[in-house]
Amino acid sequence: MFPNSSNLGRPPFPPKHQQQNNFLNKVPLNIRPVLSHQQIINAQINFQNAILSRASLSGNLVATLGGTPQPLTYGNGSPVNASVPSPTFRGKKRLSEQSVPYDVKRQRYRSPRRETTVVSQAVPSPEESACLFSGSSPLFNVCYVPDLSICVPRLQDVSFPDVTETTLPVAKDKLSQQVLELFQACQQQTCDLNRKELCRSELQREIQRIFPCSRLFLVGSSLNGFGTRTSDGDLCLVIKEEPVNQKTEARHILSLVQKLFSTKLSSYIERPQLIRAKVPIVKFRDKVSCVEFDLNVNNIVGIRNTFLLRTYAYIEKRVRPLVLVVKKWASFHDINDASRGTLSSYSLVLMVLHYLQTLPEPILPSLQKNYPESFDPTMQLHLVHQAPCTIPPYLSKNESSLGELLIGFFKYYATEFEAVHEKQKFDTIKEEFLKSWQILRDKKDLSFVLPLRATIQRR
């Protein structure tokens, strides 16, 4: 469907070689990663023990000292980032009879220009790594000795661009300026990302009481560079670094997670729902950060794609503003809902990347083709975050402005591109592209196809 970016939605290319050190090769071939009745019982016992371990929790009132309200916290007392405006919800702080046995340390991503605390990706400390994917989890009785040299190490400082320091294109015309202003107003901020990361780290701590060797990753638009201030959070719970059956194993695991959220964590997690889709998820809302989350199990391709897309996002300064305005436009015109047969946000990102790759003078390269070693689908998970740091900026000879690229994007999908899709929905989508292209071609004013003030107010 996308000639130069056809592999964005799946492992990017056939590996040239298999890693000889891959610990998955050590798994006996006759062991199938399926849940037995006893394994489910073991996980349920872990769940019950996790509940009983804090059965004596009491006192659900938020204490105030001298009339000053205390910060809204998670169950173990972790505060919300002070730079985030206090949410309207007043949560309940659960009191513990003893201190938490260990702290989840917040690692730092370092900006290439200055040191800024941003986010910690989900990786264990060295003392935790001994059990990671080792078969010691009660859920999966895979008995083999892991190669500890390739277990996930502590994450070191990683150079990720800070949103306040990222170079933006120069806008020399009205339409380009409108695109740029909309992007600057609506792009996800560091404080937004930190709120999601705090929830991730707290949930990982709690989930590990049931699945001790699991890891929880923040994925999707929150981390790939294309998020907005209102973007939901996507989480991937990795139980083992090999496929799981999404109809059986994943649903069993998520049912336990959903039960955990609705009982022990109900003071700061609300509306947890198990959605039995092709890739099942648990949907929930974090009362502390006021963010909606979707949590899946072992969708490891999503972790890899997060960092692939992040590389595309930052390799050329015009990419992120263009993607954001297209997503906002599609949402306003009611063609941004995959559940109703229209375009998902992920599809819109791929459409923009494809367009920028197929211009007569491309603005983006094919990263999988040019840097296959950096996006090897056999690469272990603890290495995938390094890819965005190893790819240099792409210097395109195409000097088109943001406004020109936006008009060209609508023209391309209105007049040149054909795709397999439900005809009625496809006609509706193509009509919106055609109308917007004609209007922008004539008016050169974004406000004729997207209400800018209302969009910025909604972020």
N, C-alpha and C positions, 0 to 999 in steps of 0.2 A: 504493500500500500504506500509506503514511504521509501522511495528508492535508496536514498542516502542515509536513512535513519530507520531502516526496517527492523532493526534489532533492539530498539530502545525499550520495548516492553517485555523483553525476555533476555536470557543470557546472550551477550552481544555477539559472540562469534564462536565457531568451533575451535576448541583449544588446539594449539599446535603441539602441545605435549602435556601429559598429565604430570602433576607434581609428584615426584617420587617419595616425598616426605609426607604426603597427605595421610593423616591418621585414619581417615575413613576406609582406606585400603586395609586397615588392620582388622576390620570387623569381619567375623566369619561369614561366609556367603550364605550359610544355612540359617542365619538368624534374621527373621523378618521383624521390622519395627512396627509391631502391632500391639495393641493393648490387650492384655489378658484380664480375666475377671479379677485375679488376685492383685494385679497391678493397679486396677481402678480402686480396689478396696484399700490398698496401701496409700494411694493418693488421698482418698477420702479420710483415712485415719490421720494423715498429716494435716489435712484441713481441720479436723476436729481438734487435734492437739494445738494447732495455731490459735483456735478460738479459746480453748481452755487455758492456754498459757497466759491469757490476759482476762480471764473470766472475772478477776477481782477488780477490773477497772470500774471506777465510779466517779461521780461528780462531773456532770456534763454542763456545768455552767462556765461561762467565760468570766474569769476573775477580772476585776478592775482595781487599780491601785490609785488612790487619791482622785477618783473620778475619771482617770484616763483609761480609755479602752485599750486592752492589749491586742497585739497583732493577731489576725486570724491565722490559725496554725493547723497543720496536719496532726494525725494521731500521736506522733512521737514528739510533737512540739516544734517541728521545723517551721520557721516563719516564712511568710510570703516575702518576696523581694521588695525591699522598702521603696524602690523607685516606681513600683506599680501602684496606681490609684487603688484605694481600698474598695473591694467589691461591695455591692449593696447587701449581699447575703452575710449574715452574722453566723458563722459556724460555731460548733461546740468543741471546745478543747477537752480531749480525753486525758484524764490523769492516770499516771502509771505508778504502781507501787515500787518500781525500781527503775533505774536508768536503763536506757537502751544499751545492749551489750556492745554494739559497735556503731560507728558512724559511716555513712556513705560519703566518701570524700568527693567534693566537687572539683573535678579536674578543670583545666583552663585551656581554651583555644587561644592561641596568641596571634594577634593581628601582625602582619608583616611590618607595620609602622610603629605601633605602640601596643603595650600590653593591656588587654581588656578581657575581663572575665565574661565569657559568653555562655558556654554550655558544656556539659560532660556527656560524652557518649557512653553507652552502656558496656563497660568492660570491667572485669573483676580485678581485684588486687592480686599480687602474686600468691598470697596465702589462700585466696579463694580459688585460684585457677587450677589447683590440683584436682578438683572434682568436676571441672567443667567438661561436659560431654564425655565423662569417663565411664559412664555406665553405673555410677554410684547412686543415681537418682532412683527412688523407689518406683518411679513410673516405668522406666525402661530397664529391664534386666539384661542389658547387653554386657557381657563379661569379657573384657579385654583390657590390657594394660596400655594406657595412653602414652604417647610420646610427650613428656612434659615440656620439652623444648619448644613445642609448637602450640601449647595451650595459650589462651588469650592472656597477654601480659597487661600490666598497668598501662593505661593510655598516657602517652607523653604529650607535651604541649604541641598543638597542631596549628599551623598557620591557616586560619580561615578569615576571609575578609570580614571586617566589621561594617555594619550597615552605614555607620556614620562616616566611614573612610573610603567607601567604594567610589571609584571615579565614575561620574555620570557623563553622558554625551552633552554636547553644547547644542542648545536649541536656538536656531536662527529664524524660525518662522512660527506663526501663531499655533498651528496644529501640533508641531513638535513640542512647543512650550506647554501646551495643554496636557499632552501625554506625560511629559516630565513632571509637571506639578501634581497630576493625579497619582503618579507612581510614588513621589516623595511623601504624599499625604497618606497613602494606603499601604505602603510596604510594611511587612512585619518588622518590628523593632526588636532590639536586643532584649528589652524587658519582657516582651511578649514571649520570646523564645525561652527566657529564663523561667518564666512561670510554668511553661510546659515541661521543661527539664526538671523542675522541682517535683512536679507531680509524678513524672516518670521514675525518678529516683526513689520516692516514697513508696510507689506501687511495687517497684522491683523488690524492695525490702520485704514487703508483706507477702508477695507471691512466692518469694524464696522460702517462706515458712512451709509452703505446700510442695513446691518443686525446688529443692535446694540448689540444684545446679543450673537453673534457668537464668536467662538474661533478658532484659527488656530494652528494646531499641526504639528510639524516636525516629520515625521515617516520614516520607512523603513531603508535602509542601512546607511543613514546619522547618525542615532541615535542608531542602534541596535548592533554596534560594528563590523560590517562586511563591512564597507564602505572603498573605496579607495580614492585617491586624485582626481580622475576623476569621482567619483560617482555623478549621478544626485541627485537632491533633491526631496523628496516626501512630499507633504503637504496634510493634511486632514482638511477641513473646517467643523466644527461641528456647525450645526444650532440648533439642539435639541438632547437630549440624548435618542433618540428613532429612529427606522428605518424610512427612507424616501424611496419613490418610485424612483428608480434610472432612470427609463425611463421617468418619468414626472417631479417630484419635482426637482430631482438633475439636470436635464437638464435645467430647468427654472432658477434655482439658478446660475448654471455655465454660462448660457448665459449672465446674468447680470454681473457676475464677468469678463467674457471675454470682455464685452463692457467697463467696467471700466478700464481694463488693456489697451485696444486699444485706449482709449480717454484720460482720465484724467492722467493716469500713463504711457503714451506712451514715456515720456522722459527717463524712465529707465526700462521699460518692453517692450520687443520686441517679435514679432511673436506669440502672444497669439492665440491659436487654440482650438476650442471646438471639442473634439474627442468623437463621440457618440458610445462608446463601451458598453459592458454589464455593466461595472461600468464607466460611462462617466467621462472624465477628461478635464481640461484645461491645455494644454502644453504651456510653455512660457520660455523665456530666460531673466534672470536678467542681465542687462548691467553692473551693478555696480560690482557684484561678479563674473560675467561671468559663472554662473551656470545655467544649464537647469533644469526646475522644472516641475513636474506633480502635479496638484491639484485636489483632489476629494472631494465629499461631504458626510459626515456622514459614511464613511467606518470605523466605530468604532472598528471593529475587527482588522483592521490594526494597530490601536493605541495599543491595548492590545498585539498583536503579536510582536510589536516592542520591548516591554520590556521583553516579554518572551524570544525572541531570544537574547536580550542583556544579559540576565542571562546565557543562554547557552554559549554565547561568552566569558564571563569572569570567568565562574566557573572552567574552566580547561585551562591551558596556551597553550596547543597545538591546541586548536580549531580554533582560529582566523588565525594563519599562514596557517593552512591546508585549510581552506575555501578560503582564498585569492588566493592561488596558483591554486586551482581547478577552480575558477572563471576566472582567467587570462588564464589558459589552455583552458577552454571551449570557451572563446572569440576568442583566436587565431585559434582554429580549427573550427570556424563557427558553433558551436552547442550551442550558448548562445543567442538565439533570439526566444522568445515565439511567436512572430507574424509570424514567418516562420515555426512553428511547432516543434522547438527544445526546449531546456531547458532554462527557465527563471533563473535569478540569485537567486530568491527566492527558486526555485526548487533545485538548486545546493546546497544551504545552507541546505535544508532539507535532501538531499541525504547524505551529509557529517555527519550531526547529527545522522541520522539513522544508518549509518555505524559504527560510534563510540559507539552507544548504543547497537549494536547487536554483538559486538566482544565477543569471549569466555570469556575474562576478560574485561568488558565494561570500556570505558574511560569516558562516560557520563551516568548519570542516566536519568530517566524520571521525569522531574521536576513537570509535572502536577500530576503525581501519588504520588510523595514523598511530595510535598508541595501544596496540593489542595487549601488551604486557600489563598495562595499567588497569585494564578492564577484563582481565581473564576471569571467566565465570567459575574457574576452579580455585581462585584465590581465596584463602581463608578469611573469615569475617573480620578478624582483628587487624587486617591489612587494608581493607577496602577504603577506609577513611583517608588513606594517604594519597589516593589517586588525584583528588583536586589540587593537592599541593605540588604535584610533580609536572603538571601540564602548563606550559607557558602561555601567555595571552596570544590570541590569534590576531595577526595583523592583516586585515582585509583591505584590498584596494577599492572596495565598494564604499563610497562616502555618502550614501543615501541618508537623508535625515529620518528621524523617527516618524514624522508625518508622511513622508514618501513611502516608507516601508509599511506603515499601517494601511495606506490606500492600496498599495501593491498586494498586501496580504488579502484584503477583501476581494480585490479583482481576481486574484489567482484562484481562490476557492469558489468564486461566483461564476467564472467563465472557463477555467482551464482544467480544474481538477474533477475527476470522477471517482466515486468510491461505492463499494457495496454497502447498502444500507436500506432499512425499511423505507419504501418509496414515499409514503405520506410524510414521514418525519424528515426524510432527505429533502423533499421538495420545500418543506417549511424552513429548514435550515438554510438551504441554498438561496431561498428568497430573501432571508434576512441579510445574508452576505451581499447579495446583489443590490438591495436597496441601500445598505450602508456604504457600499463602494460608490454608487452613483451620487449619493449625497455628499460624501467627503470629497469626491473628485470635483464637484461643483462648488461646494461651500468652503472647503478647507477649514472646517470648524467642528471640533469634536462634540460640542454641546448639542449639535443637531441629531446625533445618534446615541448620546449618552448624557443624562442629566448630571453634570459634574458636581454641583453643590450637594445634591442629595446623595450621590455616590460617596463623596468625601465624608459626609456626616455619618454614613453607615460604615465607613472604613472598609 
